């Protein structure tokens, strides 16, 4: 039987992800349409759409007490880290000012999950930073920007 000692409510993580999805959509559309910066908008919107779809699916999962097990919370935060890493890869890598947000899932993990899960997420975040520092789609800035 899984333990529910972390006190992470599924509904709280869903709300946090909706805030992230809204911010990501706003930033992508603002950068592409208002600032006229050439980014792969279709790929970025696809990644955000997948995140939104998973969030909608999570709303309808039958959780008796709405608390996540440690493993479920870890997988939730693991997905968020991977999703953000992919978005950062598509939008300039580590040079994207939103790259700092990679620490958000780590903070949640360190606050609520056992150390082994936090260390696993830490290694994924560090690997993501190393990868997007060396491999990313550069942003073509307009001369006027």
Protein Blocks (a to p, Z undefined) as FASTA:
>chain_A
ZZfklopafklmmmmmmmmmmmmmmmmmmmmmmnopacdfklmmmmmmmmmmmmmmmmmp
ccfklpacfklmmmmmmmmmmmmmmmmmmnopjmlmklmmmmmmmmmmmmmmcfklmmmm
mmmmmmmmmmmmmgccdddddfkZZ
